Amino acid sequence: MKNCKELCEQLSDYLDGSIGERECRLIEEHLGKCPPCALMYESLRITVSMCEKGVSDEMPQDVRSRLKDFLRKHCKGD
């Protein structure tokens, strides 16, 4: 994993289990070293889990704000 942008591009596939072992390992290594990406991953993982369970509670405002800030900083199309 070269950077946060690459992680953003592969995160949904990682959560779906639709990428190879090597890519999974690279993502996990990146998540272990990058707190903002780890936060984004955890937020997305929880959101997916809630959707699968049919939970309709909203994401807490502080989590939503932090996720939006992260996405603005790290996932801009270069």
PEWO-V731284 format. One record per residue. N is the residue number from 0. OMEGA is omega in whole degrees, -180 to 180 (999 if undefined). Layout:
BEGIN
{{N | OMEGA} {N | OMEGA}}
END
This chain:
BEGIN
{{0 | -177} {1 | -175} {2 | -177} {3 | -180} {4 | 178} {5 | 177} {6 | -180} {7 | -178} {8 | -175} {9 | -172} {10 | 179} {11 | 178} {12 | 178} {13 | 180} {14 | 179} {15 | -177} {16 | -175} {17 | 175} {18 | -176} {19 | -179} {20 | -179} {21 | 180} {22 | 177} {23 | -179} {24 | 180} {25 | 178} {26 | 180} {27 | 176} {28 | 179} {29 | 180} {30 | 179} {31 | -177} {32 | -173} {33 | -178} {34 | 179} {35 | 178} {36 | 177} {37 | 177} {38 | 179} {39 | 179} {40 | -178} {41 | 178} {42 | 179} {43 | 179} {44 | 179} {45 | 180} {46 | 179} {47 | 179} {48 | 179} {49 | 179} {50 | 179} {51 | -179} {52 | 180} {53 | 179} {54 | -176} {55 | 178} {56 | 178} {57 | 175} {58 | 178} {59 | -175} {60 | -179} {61 | 178} {62 | 179} {63 | -179} {64 | 179} {65 | 179} {66 | 178} {67 | 178} {68 | 180} {69 | -178} {70 | 177} {71 | -177} {72 | -167} {73 | -173} {74 | 176} {75 | 176} {76 | -179} {77 | 999}}
END
